[in-house]
Amino acid sequence: MGRVLILGAGGVGGVVTHKCAQVPEVFSEILLASRTKSKCDKIASELSRPIKTAQVDADNVGDLVRLIKEFKPELVINVALPYQDLTIMDACLETGVHYLDTANYEPLDTAKFEYKWQWAYQERFAKAGLMATLGCGFDPGVTNIFTAYLQKKHFDHIETIDILDANGGDHGYPFATNFNPEINIREVTAKGKYFAYGAWHETPPLSVHHTFNFEGIGPREIYLMYHEELESLAKNIKGLKRARFWMTFSQNYLSHLKALENVGMTRIDPIDFNGQKIVPLQFLKAILPDPASLGPRTKGKTNIGVIAQGTKDGKYKVAYIKNICDHESCWDEVKSQAISYTTGVPAVVGAIMMMKKIWMKPGVFNVEELDPVPFLEVLSNMGLPWDVVELPAMPPVLA
Ligand code: NDP
């Protein structure tokens, strides 16, 4: 039994709050706080048990410390934006509270995600006897845990991993992003990057692609991208020779994105507009559909998993571990589409692991450093079942 503070009342925050509310035996009291209190109140009104809500500026350590001291949570689940990771970690250190997030810190003015800023908190969390669990969404998150599980149960040595993220959902809008548009577009317009033989290799944005046939979705174009879990997996999965990340995009999405890029709407540097400074990408976010509003319109499935090749008992082996999630079922259960659902549910499962002290040690950890078995057991029961199958060989497009 314990108190949890959820920060961020967006698409993911809504799912996290719904799911925490379903487990009163673990989360006896819930406070949902965000920049806009009315969004917290709206989520609270959808629940069958009462929770507290509050306004907070998560960029302001003093504001966070005041809120944490008042509510006295055991754990803070950070599902605000990556820009707030460090201020929230600072506030957790100052108040002696454990921390969990789903995305690594990004400076506002550089579209670059790296763990170095958060890994630099290792000593301070360890000394304070506090735990920070980083990247506990789906990818990063479950994909890291899938890899750790394959490492523990299916391989003696993993040589390569390919993370495959397919969204077969259709929301009917000409263009919309499935999670925060600013974060999503910064990620998609960045150069591709993968790890091979001890070095990082860059590719022009979305220039490497193949067709892959996804169970539950069908054939889709997959694009090589850099994704933040590659950095920690390359460090933590010993002996890994290659790690790549692939995501599906429709031609329609890419054509819109190209046009927006060509006219400068994806820029993240401030420009002068009528005597005011505005960031084009932030303005674009303001006029695009709110990802939290896509839920009732989205039909189809997501399929996210990891294909690993390596050896077991001296024999070459390929294994594919994945989850398939249905957008409409997510809406029926927690009023969300599957992208927010597949992020929010793992965050809650990670929080359960920490509250029950199954995952509890002082320091800063990426999730592949923690025991994957109890996490994956609870994940299935919380709405994200998964399966693992052996493949006869690597799919040719990934070989
Ligand atoms: P949204 O934009 O929908 O929600 C973010 C929320 O944070 C909003 O409610 C926003 O407030 C609030 N917020 C922003 N700045 C502040 C601040 N300074 N103080 C307090 N609250 C603030 O994003 P999502 O829900 O889609 O994403 C949430 C997080 O999940 C992001 O970090 C994203 O990168 C991550 N993510 C991780 C994934 C994974 O698989 N690991 C996949 C998808 C997302 P307001 O409502 O006022 O704007």
Boltz pocket constraint, residues with backbone or C-beta under 6 A from the ligand:
constraints:
  - pocket:
      binder: B
      contacts: [[A, 7], [A, 8], [A, 9], [A, 10], [A, 11], [A, 12], [A, 13], [A, 33], [A, 34], [A, 35], [A, 36], [A, 39], [A, 56], [A, 57], [A, 58], [A, 59], [A, 78], [A, 79], [A, 80], [A, 81], [A, 82], [A, 84], [A, 102], [A, 103], [A, 135], [A, 136], [A, 137], [A, 138], [A, 139], [A, 140], [A, 141], [A, 178], [A, 179], [A, 180], [A, 183], [A, 291], [A, 292], [A, 339], [A, 340], [A, 342], [A, 343]]
      max_distance: 6.0
